[in-house]
């Protein structure tokens, strides 16, 4: 079996399972090995049924107290029995597993592992895993992987497939030069892959992760530097000669730009006047006012007879930018065509947009990835802006830039990355930072509380909604997980429906939904047809809803600080006071210390810096930052030191062997070339 072989070459993977694997980004044998665990479970100490105090995941030690009963219905077969001792018992149920009855012997002691639920005054377990005492003792010594999955694809299926691949496959592909591996004290690649999936202990897991994190950063920076060598500085084909529109807009704005906004815009204009095309990154904290800077840039390009295009990460955000820019053009009496192009437009609407893109050489064009489709042809495209750029691949951004002759490139990001790291990650781009919040915005009031505060939080949300406002509740999971103890969107939305007795309009949103469904829900929330939106972090770069005043985040301890900061940035966008309630389920010293930073500060760059100081090698379960570039396992906050070292090693490698021609670098050269080719074909 080869790494490039299709996933169907693995025993047990038919066409149905192949489609499910494709949904999680797995197409080849190699892909399944790179589908790293999202978390790990350490099996708990067994307890007796009488020691259960609340619902949750448990290992229950008990004798089988009755002969298992098999019931057959029209829909399924059900096995039922009880387990425990003289102090108490628990009901056990298995669905569609008729063979379970023959495995269990009355009077024998087993350990039953799974979720315990309350059934009146009695506790019950559905579908528990069954272990002998010896089997469970062995399990307790290991860490069990928990994978990202999709409906119809279980964690057990993914685990079984990866085990099979590791047994059948002779990896032996060590591509990192020996000199670098020794210098950084990195383990061998095969060892890292095996231990990241099935760690023998915590020490091996940390060693494996360190190697794979280094690889991701090293290969990313190496590719970037090699592409940079091939790039040339293009002449400025879209110079700025007229600037009368800017003072006119600024004098008619209902507010003044902050000093940081003015400095950033001045840097952009200075770039546009240079002899070469601009390549600049604008980092602006949540709510710092990047949108008005983008509008000013596009208005300036239009005044000089050039088209400009803004690509947003979601259709809802693209439509909101379109409506905002159209309104501003009307308010400032700019005779400028604003064009919207997204995937959900009808064929007729798309044809009209394509025609307008040819008819108006000074238009403002706003859209999603539809802007880089083959049919999207521009007439005089002079400025390309990508919003929340880390959500687009490098090749996608280049494709966008290639739509013009050699347009200016402006990248905008609300992710607060410390400057030292941004310089490494964004390569040869100049960097501007908007680190002030407009004076008219009230800072969020924050609180970090335990789970006992939930009812008070629900009542506070009701009070805000009754006052005409809206609220978000964020959960880390889409649906209930057998492996992880964390709140999920589907069950939580139902829990709130029950709590509010239908008095509040509740919407439910998650990343597994189709784009049309997500857009519909976000638009309904923006239109105030939904009062309370229960969502995963998919709202992180969502629509702007100034009427939303409460952000409640469940299992806050499972998120990175920078991500939590971005999430709470969804509120506080209007004139009313806004609030962020972070529920800390762990209530540990470590989680309290981390979350207290958010409680005390609304400055994203300060928070990101503090996150760097706090995160350590044993901290990577469940708190990885979301969306930062395209790294599978690496995290720029937690692994900042590794990122810096990888950058140094790339610099030294290319200084000694710029074309990767030395024998010890040959495997690395092949890997990089293959990866760059794949990006070109995306």
C-alpha positions as CSV (number, residue, x, y, z in Angstrom):
1,X,0.0,0.0,0.0
2,X,1.4,3.4,-1.0
3,X,0.7,6.8,0.6
4,X,-0.6,8.1,-2.7
5,X,-3.1,5.2,-3.1
6,X,-6.8,5.9,-3.0
7,X,-8.5,5.4,0.4
8,X,-10.5,2.5,-1.1
9,X,-7.3,0.3,-1.2
10,X,-7.7,0.0,2.6
11,X,-9.6,-3.2,3.6
12,X,-13.2,-2.4,4.6
13,X,-13.4,1.0,2.8
14,X,-16.1,0.8,0.1
15,X,-17.7,3.6,-1.9
16,X,-20.1,4.6,0.9
17,X,-17.3,5.0,3.5
18,X,-15.1,6.6,0.9
19,X,-17.6,9.4,0.5
20,X,-17.8,9.9,4.2
21,X,-13.9,10.0,4.4
22,X,-13.9,12.6,1.6
23,X,-16.1,14.8,3.7
24,X,-13.4,15.0,6.4
25,X,-10.7,15.7,3.7
26,X,-9.4,12.2,3.4
27,X,-8.9,10.9,-0.2
28,X,-5.7,8.9,-0.1
29,X,-3.9,6.5,2.3
30,X,-1.5,9.4,3.2
31,X,-4.4,11.7,4.0
32,X,-5.8,9.4,6.8
33,X,-2.4,9.5,8.5
34,X,-2.5,13.3,8.5
35,X,-6.0,13.3,10.0
36,X,-4.6,13.9,13.4
37,X,-6.6,13.5,16.6
38,X,-8.4,16.6,17.8
39,X,-8.2,15.5,21.4
40,X,-7.3,12.5,23.6
41,X,-9.2,10.6,26.3
42,X,-7.6,9.1,29.3
43,X,-9.8,6.3,30.7
44,X,-11.1,7.1,34.2
45,X,-10.8,5.1,37.4
46,X,-13.8,2.8,37.7
47,X,-16.5,3.5,40.2
48,X,-19.6,1.6,41.6
49,X,-23.1,2.6,40.4
50,X,-23.8,3.9,44.0
51,X,-21.0,6.4,43.6
52,X,-22.6,8.2,40.5
53,X,-23.5,11.7,41.5
54,X,-24.5,13.3,38.2
55,X,-24.7,12.6,34.4
56,X,-21.4,12.3,32.6
57,X,-18.9,9.8,31.2
58,X,-18.0,7.0,33.6
59,X,-16.3,3.6,33.9
60,X,-18.8,1.6,36.0
61,X,-17.6,-1.5,37.9
62,X,-20.3,-4.1,38.5
63,X,-21.6,-7.6,38.3
64,X,-24.2,-8.5,35.7
65,X,-27.2,-8.9,38.0
66,X,-29.7,-10.4,35.6
67,X,-29.8,-12.5,32.4
68,X,-29.7,-10.1,29.5
69,X,-33.1,-9.8,27.8
70,X,-33.4,-9.5,24.0
71,X,-36.4,-7.5,22.8
72,X,-37.3,-7.3,19.1
73,X,-39.4,-4.4,17.7
74,X,-40.2,-3.6,14.1
75,X,-37.3,-1.1,14.0
76,X,-34.5,-2.8,16.0
77,X,-33.3,-5.3,18.5
78,X,-32.7,-4.2,22.1
79,X,-30.6,-5.9,24.8
80,X,-31.3,-4.9,28.4
81,X,-29.8,-5.9,31.8
82,X,-28.6,-4.5,35.1
83,X,-25.1,-4.3,36.7
84,X,-23.9,-3.4,40.2
85,X,-23.7,-4.8,43.7
86,X,-25.6,-4.7,47.0
87,X,-25.1,-0.9,47.3
88,X,-26.8,-0.1,44.0
89,X,-27.3,-0.8,40.3
90,X,-27.4,0.8,36.8
91,X,-29.6,0.0,33.8
92,X,-27.7,-1.0,30.7
93,X,-29.1,-0.9,27.1
94,X,-27.7,-1.7,23.7
95,X,-29.5,-1.0,20.4
96,X,-29.0,-3.1,17.3
97,X,-26.4,-5.2,19.0
98,X,-28.2,-8.6,19.7
99,X,-24.9,-10.5,20.1
100,X,-24.1,-8.5,23.3
101,X,-26.4,-10.8,25.4
102,X,-24.2,-13.9,24.7
103,X,-21.1,-12.0,25.8
104,X,-22.4,-11.1,29.2
105,X,-22.5,-13.8,31.9
106,X,-24.7,-13.2,35.0
107,X,-22.6,-13.0,38.2
108,X,-19.4,-12.0,36.2
109,X,-17.8,-8.6,36.9
110,X,-17.1,-6.2,34.0
111,X,-16.4,-2.6,33.5
112,X,-18.9,-0.7,31.4
113,X,-17.6,2.6,29.8
114,X,-19.9,5.3,28.4
115,X,-22.3,8.1,29.1
116,X,-24.5,7.9,32.1
117,X,-27.9,9.6,31.9
118,X,-30.6,10.1,34.6
119,X,-33.8,8.2,34.2
120,X,-36.0,9.5,37.0
121,X,-34.4,8.2,40.2
122,X,-32.4,5.6,38.4
123,X,-29.2,6.0,36.3
124,X,-28.8,4.3,32.9
125,X,-26.2,3.7,30.3
126,X,-26.8,3.3,26.5
127,X,-24.4,1.5,24.2
128,X,-21.6,1.2,26.8
129,X,-18.3,-0.4,25.9
130,X,-17.6,-3.6,27.8
131,X,-14.2,-4.6,29.3
132,X,-12.9,-7.3,31.6
133,X,-10.9,-5.9,34.5
134,X,-7.6,-6.8,32.8
135,X,-8.6,-5.2,29.5
136,X,-9.6,-2.0,31.2
137,X,-6.5,-1.9,33.3
138,X,-4.5,-1.9,30.1
139,X,-6.7,0.8,28.6
140,X,-6.0,3.1,31.6
141,X,-2.3,3.2,30.8
142,X,-3.0,4.7,27.3
143,X,-4.4,7.9,25.7
144,X,-7.3,7.2,23.3
145,X,-7.5,9.4,20.2
146,X,-10.6,11.4,19.4
147,X,-10.9,12.4,15.7
148,X,-12.9,15.0,13.9
149,X,-15.7,13.1,12.2
150,X,-18.9,13.5,10.2
151,X,-22.3,11.9,10.5
152,X,-22.1,8.2,9.7
153,X,-18.4,8.0,10.3
154,X,-17.6,6.9,13.9
155,X,-14.5,7.5,15.9
156,X,-14.1,3.8,16.2
157,X,-14.1,3.5,12.3
158,X,-11.4,6.1,11.9
159,X,-9.3,4.6,14.7
160,X,-9.6,1.1,13.1
161,X,-8.6,2.4,9.7
162,X,-5.5,4.3,10.9
163,X,-4.4,1.3,12.9
164,X,-4.7,-0.9,9.8
165,X,-2.7,1.6,7.7
166,X,0.0,1.8,10.2
167,X,0.3,-2.0,10.4
168,X,0.2,-2.5,6.6
169,X,2.3,0.4,5.6
170,X,6.1,0.6,5.7
171,X,6.5,4.4,6.1
172,X,10.3,4.8,6.3
173,X,10.1,8.2,4.7
174,X,12.4,10.5,6.7
175,X,12.7,13.7,4.6
176,X,14.1,16.1,7.2
177,X,17.9,16.5,6.8
178,X,19.7,14.6,9.6
179,X,21.6,17.8,10.6
180,X,18.4,19.7,11.3
181,X,16.8,16.8,13.2
182,X,19.8,16.5,15.5
183,X,20.1,20.2,16.0
184,X,16.5,20.5,17.1
185,X,16.5,17.1,19.0
186,X,13.5,15.9,16.9
187,X,12.3,12.3,16.9
188,X,12.1,10.2,13.7
189,X,9.1,10.8,11.5
190,X,7.7,7.2,11.6
191,X,7.8,7.3,15.4
192,X,6.0,10.7,15.4
193,X,3.2,9.5,13.2
194,X,2.5,6.4,15.2
195,X,2.7,8.1,18.6
196,X,0.5,11.1,17.5
197,X,-2.3,8.6,16.8
198,X,-1.7,6.0,19.5
199,X,0.6,7.5,22.1
200,X,2.1,5.0,24.6
201,X,2.3,7.8,27.2
202,X,2.1,11.5,27.6
203,X,5.9,11.9,27.1
204,X,5.9,10.2,23.7
205,X,2.8,12.3,22.7
206,X,4.6,15.5,23.4
207,X,7.8,14.4,21.6
208,X,5.7,13.3,18.5
209,X,3.7,16.5,18.4
210,X,6.9,18.6,18.7
211,X,8.3,16.9,15.6
212,X,5.1,17.3,13.5
213,X,4.6,20.9,14.6
214,X,8.2,21.7,13.5
215,X,7.6,19.9,10.2
216,X,4.5,22.0,9.5
217,X,6.1,25.3,10.2
218,X,9.4,24.3,8.5
219,X,7.7,23.2,5.2
220,X,5.3,26.2,5.2
221,X,8.2,28.7,5.6
222,X,10.4,26.8,3.2
223,X,7.8,26.8,0.4
224,X,7.0,30.5,1.1
225,X,10.7,31.4,0.8
226,X,11.2,29.4,-2.4
227,X,8.1,31.0,-3.9
228,X,9.4,34.4,-2.8
229,X,12.6,33.7,-4.7
230,X,10.7,33.0,-7.9
231,X,8.5,36.1,-7.5
232,X,9.6,39.5,-8.9
233,X,8.5,43.0,-7.9
234,X,6.0,44.1,-10.5
235,X,5.8,47.7,-11.7
236,X,2.9,49.8,-10.5
237,X,0.5,49.7,-13.4
238,X,-2.2,51.5,-11.3
239,X,-0.8,54.7,-10.0
240,X,-2.6,57.2,-7.8
241,X,-2.8,60.6,-9.3
242,X,-6.0,62.0,-7.9
243,X,-7.0,62.1,-4.2
244,X,-9.9,64.6,-3.9
245,X,-12.4,61.9,-3.0
246,X,-10.7,61.1,0.3
247,X,-10.9,64.5,2.1
248,X,-14.5,64.7,0.9
249,X,-15.5,61.4,2.4
250,X,-13.6,62.1,5.6
251,X,-15.3,65.5,6.1
252,X,-18.7,63.8,5.7
253,X,-18.2,60.8,7.9
254,X,-20.3,61.0,11.1
255,X,-17.1,60.2,13.1
256,X,-13.4,60.8,12.9
257,X,-10.9,58.1,12.1
258,X,-8.6,57.0,14.9
259,X,-4.9,57.8,14.7
260,X,-4.2,54.1,13.9
261,X,-6.7,54.1,11.0
262,X,-5.2,57.3,9.6
263,X,-1.6,55.9,9.9
264,X,-2.6,52.6,8.3
265,X,-4.4,54.4,5.4
266,X,-1.5,56.8,4.8
267,X,0.9,53.7,4.6
268,X,-1.4,52.1,2.0
269,X,-1.6,55.3,-0.1
270,X,2.2,55.7,0.1
271,X,2.5,52.1,-1.2
272,X,0.1,52.8,-4.1
273,X,2.3,55.8,-5.2
274,X,5.5,53.8,-5.3
275,X,7.0,52.4,-8.5
276,X,6.1,48.8,-7.6
277,X,2.8,47.1,-6.8
278,X,1.8,47.0,-3.2
279,X,1.8,43.9,-1.0
280,X,0.6,44.9,2.5
281,X,-1.1,43.1,5.5
282,X,-3.4,45.1,7.7
283,X,-3.9,43.6,11.1
284,X,-6.8,45.2,13.0
285,X,-8.2,44.0,16.3
286,X,-11.9,43.1,16.4
287,X,-14.0,46.2,15.9
288,X,-11.0,48.4,15.1
289,X,-12.5,49.8,11.9
290,X,-10.8,47.9,9.0
291,X,-13.9,48.1,6.8
292,X,-13.9,51.9,6.4
293,X,-10.1,51.7,5.5
294,X,-11.0,49.1,2.8
295,X,-13.8,51.4,1.5
296,X,-11.4,54.4,1.3
297,X,-8.9,52.4,-0.6
298,X,-11.5,51.2,-3.1
299,X,-13.0,54.7,-3.5
300,X,-9.5,56.0,-4.2
301,X,-8.9,53.4,-6.9
302,X,-12.2,54.2,-8.4
303,X,-11.4,57.9,-8.6
304,X,-8.3,57.0,-10.5
305,X,-10.2,54.9,-13.0
306,X,-9.3,51.5,-11.6
307,X,-11.4,48.6,-10.5
308,X,-11.0,47.1,-7.0
309,X,-12.3,43.8,-5.6
310,X,-12.9,42.6,-2.0
311,X,-13.1,38.9,-1.2
312,X,-14.9,38.0,2.0
313,X,-14.8,34.5,3.7
314,X,-18.6,34.0,3.8
315,X,-21.5,34.9,1.6
316,X,-23.3,36.7,4.5
317,X,-20.3,38.9,5.1
318,X,-19.8,39.6,1.4
319,X,-23.5,40.7,1.1
320,X,-23.1,42.8,4.2
321,X,-20.1,44.6,2.8
322,X,-22.0,45.1,-0.5
323,X,-24.9,46.7,1.2
324,X,-22.6,48.9,3.4
325,X,-20.5,50.0,0.4
326,X,-23.6,50.7,-1.7
327,X,-25.0,52.8,1.1
328,X,-21.8,54.7,1.5
329,X,-21.5,55.4,-2.2
330,X,-25.0,56.9,-2.1
331,X,-24.4,58.9,1.1
332,X,-21.2,60.4,-0.3
333,X,-22.6,60.9,-3.8
334,X,-20.0,58.8,-5.4
335,X,-21.0,57.7,-8.9
336,X,-19.5,54.3,-8.4
337,X,-20.9,50.9,-9.5
338,X,-20.8,48.4,-6.6
339,X,-21.1,44.8,-7.9
340,X,-21.9,41.6,-5.9
341,X,-20.7,38.2,-7.0
342,X,-21.3,35.1,-4.8
343,X,-21.9,31.4,-5.4
344,X,-25.6,31.6,-4.4
345,X,-26.6,34.1,-7.1
346,X,-28.9,32.8,-9.9
347,X,-27.3,32.2,-13.3
348,X,-29.1,35.4,-14.5
349,X,-27.7,37.4,-11.6
350,X,-24.2,36.1,-12.3
351,X,-24.4,37.0,-16.0
352,X,-25.4,40.5,-15.0
353,X,-22.5,40.8,-12.6
354,X,-20.0,39.5,-15.2
355,X,-21.4,42.1,-17.7
356,X,-21.1,44.9,-15.2
357,X,-17.5,43.9,-14.5
358,X,-16.7,44.5,-18.1
359,X,-18.8,47.7,-18.4
360,X,-17.4,49.6,-15.4
361,X,-13.6,49.8,-15.3
362,X,-13.8,51.8,-12.0
363,X,-16.3,49.5,-10.2
364,X,-16.1,48.2,-6.6
365,X,-16.5,44.4,-6.8
366,X,-17.4,42.4,-3.7
367,X,-17.8,38.7,-3.3
368,X,-16.6,35.3,-2.1
369,X,-14.5,32.7,-3.8
370,X,-16.8,33.2,-6.8
371,X,-14.5,36.2,-7.6
372,X,-11.7,33.8,-8.6
373,X,-13.8,31.5,-10.8
374,X,-12.8,31.1,-14.4
375,X,-15.9,33.1,-15.7
376,X,-15.1,36.1,-13.5
377,X,-13.2,38.4,-15.9
378,X,-12.2,41.9,-14.9
379,X,-11.6,45.1,-16.7
380,X,-8.7,47.1,-15.2
381,X,-8.5,45.4,-11.8
382,X,-6.0,47.5,-9.8
383,X,-6.6,46.5,-6.2
384,X,-7.3,43.1,-4.6
385,X,-8.4,42.9,-0.9
386,X,-8.8,39.7,0.9
387,X,-10.7,39.9,4.2
388,X,-9.7,37.4,7.0
389,X,-7.0,36.1,4.6
390,X,-6.0,33.0,6.6
391,X,-9.3,31.4,5.5
392,X,-8.1,31.4,1.9
393,X,-5.3,29.2,0.6
394,X,-2.1,30.8,-0.7
395,X,-2.9,29.6,-4.2
396,X,-6.4,31.1,-4.1
397,X,-5.0,34.5,-3.2
398,X,-2.5,34.2,-6.0
399,X,-5.2,33.2,-8.5
400,X,-7.2,36.3,-7.4
401,X,-4.2,38.5,-7.9
402,X,-3.6,37.0,-11.4
403,X,-7.1,38.3,-12.4
404,X,-5.5,41.7,-12.9
405,X,-2.4,42.8,-14.7
406,X,-0.4,43.1,-11.5
407,X,-2.8,44.6,-9.0
408,X,-2.0,46.0,-5.6
409,X,-2.6,43.4,-2.9
410,X,-4.1,44.3,0.5
411,X,-4.7,41.5,3.0
412,X,-6.8,42.2,6.1
413,X,-6.9,40.1,9.2
414,X,-8.6,40.4,12.6
415,X,-6.4,37.7,14.1
416,X,-4.1,39.5,16.6
417,X,-0.8,37.9,15.8
418,X,2.2,39.4,17.6
419,X,4.4,41.4,15.1
420,X,7.5,39.1,15.5
421,X,5.4,36.1,14.3
422,X,3.5,38.0,11.6
423,X,6.8,39.0,10.0
424,X,7.7,35.2,9.7
425,X,4.2,34.1,8.6
426,X,3.5,36.8,6.0
427,X,6.9,36.7,4.4
428,X,7.7,39.7,2.3
429,X,4.5,41.6,3.0
430,X,4.7,45.0,4.7
431,X,2.6,45.1,7.9
432,X,0.2,47.8,9.2
433,X,-1.5,47.5,12.6
434,X,-4.8,49.2,13.6
435,X,-4.5,48.9,17.4
436,X,-7.1,51.4,18.5
437,X,-10.9,51.0,19.0
438,X,-13.1,53.8,17.8
439,X,-14.1,56.0,20.8
440,X,-17.8,55.6,20.3
441,X,-17.7,51.9,21.1
442,X,-18.2,50.8,24.7
443,X,-15.8,48.1,25.8
444,X,-17.5,44.7,26.5
445,X,-18.2,43.9,30.2
446,X,-16.7,40.4,30.8
447,X,-17.2,37.8,33.4
448,X,-15.8,34.3,33.9
449,X,-18.0,32.0,35.9
450,X,-18.6,28.4,36.8
451,X,-21.5,26.2,35.6
452,X,-23.6,27.1,38.6
453,X,-24.1,30.5,37.1
454,X,-25.9,29.2,34.0
455,X,-29.5,29.9,35.3
456,X,-28.5,33.5,36.2
457,X,-26.9,33.9,32.7
458,X,-30.1,32.5,31.0
459,X,-32.2,35.0,32.9
460,X,-29.9,37.8,32.0
461,X,-30.1,36.9,28.3
462,X,-33.9,36.9,28.6
463,X,-33.8,40.4,30.1
464,X,-31.6,41.7,27.2
465,X,-33.8,40.1,24.6
466,X,-36.9,41.5,26.2
467,X,-35.2,44.9,26.0
468,X,-35.1,44.4,22.2
469,X,-31.5,43.0,21.9
470,X,-30.1,39.7,20.7
471,X,-27.6,37.1,22.0
472,X,-25.2,34.4,21.0
473,X,-24.4,31.1,22.8
474,X,-21.3,29.3,21.6
475,X,-20.7,25.6,22.1
476,X,-17.4,23.7,21.2
477,X,-19.2,20.7,19.7
478,X,-21.8,20.3,16.9
479,X,-23.4,17.2,18.4
480,X,-23.1,15.0,21.4
481,X,-19.8,13.1,21.6
482,X,-19.2,9.7,23.3
483,X,-15.6,10.7,23.7
484,X,-15.6,14.4,24.9
485,X,-17.2,16.1,27.9
486,X,-18.4,19.3,26.3
487,X,-21.6,21.2,25.4
488,X,-22.9,20.6,21.9
489,X,-25.0,22.9,19.7
490,X,-27.9,20.5,18.9
491,X,-28.7,19.5,22.5
492,X,-28.1,22.9,23.9
493,X,-30.5,24.6,21.5
494,X,-33.2,22.2,22.6
495,X,-32.3,22.8,26.3
496,X,-32.8,26.5,25.8
497,X,-36.1,25.9,23.9
498,X,-37.3,24.0,27.0
499,X,-36.0,26.7,29.4
500,X,-37.6,29.6,27.6
501,X,-40.9,27.7,26.8
502,X,-40.9,29.1,23.3
503,X,-41.0,32.7,24.4
504,X,-37.7,33.4,22.6
505,X,-36.9,32.7,18.9
506,X,-33.9,30.4,18.9
507,X,-31.7,29.5,15.9
508,X,-29.1,26.8,15.6
509,X,-25.9,27.1,13.5
510,X,-22.9,24.8,12.9
511,X,-20.1,24.3,10.3
512,X,-21.6,21.0,9.1
513,X,-24.6,22.7,7.6
514,X,-24.7,23.5,3.8
515,X,-23.7,27.0,2.9
516,X,-27.2,28.0,1.9
517,X,-28.6,26.9,5.2
518,X,-25.9,28.7,7.1
519,X,-26.5,31.9,5.1
520,X,-30.2,31.7,5.7
521,X,-29.8,31.4,9.4
522,X,-27.2,34.2,9.7
523,X,-29.4,36.5,7.5
524,X,-32.4,35.7,9.7
525,X,-30.4,36.6,12.8
526,X,-29.1,39.9,11.2
527,X,-32.8,40.7,10.3
528,X,-33.8,40.1,13.9
529,X,-36.0,37.1,13.0
530,X,-34.0,35.1,15.5
531,X,-33.4,36.4,19.1
532,X,-30.8,33.9,20.3
533,X,-28.3,32.1,18.1
534,X,-26.8,28.9,19.4
535,X,-23.7,28.2,17.3
536,X,-20.2,26.7,17.1
537,X,-17.3,29.0,16.3
538,X,-18.5,29.3,12.7
539,X,-19.8,32.8,13.7
540,X,-16.2,33.9,14.4
541,X,-16.1,35.7,11.1
542,X,-19.8,36.0,10.7
543,X,-22.2,38.8,10.0
544,X,-22.1,42.2,11.8
545,X,-25.2,42.4,14.1
546,X,-25.0,45.6,16.1
547,X,-28.1,44.7,18.0
548,X,-26.5,41.6,19.6
549,X,-25.4,42.5,23.2
550,X,-24.6,39.2,24.9
551,X,-22.1,36.5,24.0
552,X,-22.2,33.5,26.2
553,X,-19.4,30.9,25.6
554,X,-19.7,27.4,27.0
555,X,-16.6,25.4,27.9
556,X,-14.5,28.5,27.5
557,X,-11.5,26.6,28.8
558,X,-11.5,24.6,25.6
559,X,-10.7,27.6,23.4
560,X,-7.6,29.6,22.8
561,X,-7.6,33.2,24.2
562,X,-7.2,34.8,20.8
563,X,-10.2,32.9,19.5
564,X,-12.3,33.7,22.5
565,X,-11.4,37.4,22.0
566,X,-12.6,37.2,18.4
567,X,-15.8,35.4,19.4
568,X,-16.7,38.1,21.9
569,X,-16.0,40.7,19.1
570,X,-19.3,39.6,17.6
571,X,-21.0,41.8,20.2
572,X,-20.3,45.4,21.2
573,X,-20.8,46.6,17.6
574,X,-23.7,48.9,18.4
575,X,-24.2,51.8,20.8
576,X,-25.6,49.6,23.7
577,X,-23.5,48.1,26.4
578,X,-22.5,44.5,25.6
579,X,-21.5,41.6,27.7
580,X,-19.4,38.4,27.4
581,X,-20.1,35.5,29.8
582,X,-17.5,32.8,29.7
583,X,-18.5,29.5,31.4
584,X,-15.5,27.7,32.8
585,X,-16.4,24.1,33.1
586,X,-13.0,23.0,34.3
587,X,-12.7,25.5,37.2
588,X,-9.0,24.5,37.5
589,X,-6.2,26.9,38.6
590,X,-4.8,26.9,35.0
591,X,-8.1,27.7,33.3
592,X,-8.9,30.4,35.8
593,X,-5.5,32.0,35.2
594,X,-5.9,32.0,31.4
595,X,-9.5,33.2,31.3
596,X,-8.8,36.0,33.8
597,X,-6.7,37.6,31.1
598,X,-9.8,38.0,29.0
599,X,-11.8,39.2,32.0
600,X,-9.3,42.1,32.5
601,X,-8.5,43.1,28.9
602,X,-10.2,43.9,25.6
603,X,-6.9,44.4,23.8
604,X,-6.5,41.6,21.3
605,X,-2.7,42.1,20.8
606,X,-2.1,42.1,24.6
607,X,-4.2,39.0,24.9
608,X,-2.3,37.2,22.1
609,X,1.0,38.1,23.8
610,X,-0.2,36.8,27.2
611,X,-1.4,33.6,25.4
612,X,2.2,33.1,24.2
613,X,3.5,33.3,27.7
614,X,1.0,30.9,29.2
615,X,0.8,28.1,26.7
616,X,3.0,25.1,27.4
617,X,3.8,21.7,25.8
618,X,1.1,19.9,27.9
619,X,-1.5,22.5,27.1
620,X,-2.6,21.4,23.7
621,X,-5.8,19.5,24.4
622,X,-8.9,21.3,23.2
623,X,-7.5,24.8,23.1
624,X,-6.0,25.0,19.7
625,X,-6.7,28.4,17.9
626,X,-9.2,28.0,15.1
627,X,-8.5,29.1,11.6
628,X,-4.9,30.3,11.9
629,X,-3.6,29.7,8.4
630,X,-3.8,26.1,7.2
631,X,-1.9,24.2,9.9
632,X,-3.2,20.7,10.8
633,X,-1.6,20.5,14.3
634,X,0.6,23.5,14.8
635,X,-0.6,26.6,16.7
636,X,1.2,29.9,16.2
637,X,0.5,31.0,19.8
638,X,1.4,27.8,21.7
639,X,4.2,26.9,19.4
640,X,5.7,30.4,18.8
641,X,9.2,29.3,19.8
642,X,9.1,26.4,17.3
643,X,7.9,28.8,14.6
644,X,10.8,31.1,15.2
645,X,13.3,28.2,15.2
646,X,11.9,26.7,12.0
647,X,12.3,30.1,10.3
648,X,15.9,30.3,11.4
649,X,16.6,26.7,10.2
650,X,15.0,27.5,6.8
651,X,17.2,30.6,6.5
652,X,20.4,28.6,7.3
653,X,19.4,25.7,4.9
654,X,18.7,28.0,1.9
655,X,21.9,30.0,2.6
656,X,23.9,26.7,2.3
657,X,21.8,25.1,-0.5
658,X,19.4,27.5,-2.1
659,X,18.2,25.0,-4.7
660,X,18.1,22.0,-2.4
661,X,20.6,20.1,-4.6
662,X,22.7,18.4,-1.9
663,X,22.1,14.7,-1.4
664,X,20.8,15.0,2.2
665,X,18.2,17.5,0.9
666,X,16.9,15.5,-2.0
667,X,13.9,13.9,-0.3
668,X,13.0,17.3,1.1
669,X,13.2,18.8,-2.4
670,X,10.9,16.2,-3.8
671,X,8.4,16.7,-1.0
672,X,8.3,20.5,-1.4
673,X,8.0,20.3,-5.2
674,X,5.1,17.9,-4.9
675,X,3.4,20.1,-2.3
676,X,3.8,23.2,-4.4
677,X,2.4,21.4,-7.5
678,X,-0.6,20.3,-5.5
679,X,-1.3,23.9,-4.4
680,X,-1.0,25.1,-8.0
681,X,-3.7,22.5,-9.0
682,X,-6.1,23.5,-6.2
